[in-house]
Amino acid sequence: SLRPTARKLRHIVFGGEALSVGLLENWFSKLEDTAPQLTNMYGITETTVHVTYRPITRQDLKQATRSPIGVPIPDLKLSLINTLGREVPRGAPGEILVIGDGVSAGYLNQSRLTEQRFIASTEDGNLLAYKSGDFARYDQDGELVFMGRADKQVKLRGHRIELGEVQHALEQVPGVEAAIVLPKVNS
């Protein structure tokens, strides 16, 4: 049973990891869809934290295997692009490209990485666009569904770790000929 204070909440926001909607089944069995309103937000550090939002309802339990991330917040635009930087057709997976004033100017003291990820927007040359490394697709309702990472980046206890960078660092150690870095999930 939920504590009385849980019933007084107006909003609960999920963020930081892909939302497993199926885990909310117990919540919806005890409370309504809208009191409190559950909202899934997708965001990345290279923007002003949040990029999209999506209210979650009991109806989402029917498609519990997907992670709905919704639509862009008002000050940002999104495109889904292929490896050539062209927009993908509706329904096809593509890398999330974030465009707008909320996009960072780049990485401090990492010009090569900044050049790879931050590009001039084709819509407005004055705005920066950020290639997120995350994949999504538009569903039949025109909302984004998160599909995963394009690279070998993982999250470990809330920290983003580039497995390729760890592998490269290990290969620089004298006596190490080759290295493979794999995340291990403890059960």
Buried (B, 14 or more C-beta within 10 A) or exposed (E): EEEEEEEEEEEBEBBEEBBEBEEBEEBBEEBEBEEBBBBBBBBBEBBBEBBBBBBBBBEBBEEEEBBBBBBBBEEBBBBBBEEEEEEBEEEEBBBBBBBBEBBBEBBEEEEEEBEEBBBEBBEEEEBBBBBBBBBBBBBEEEBBBBBEBBEBBBEEEEEEBBBEEBBEEEEEEEEEEEEEBEEEEEE
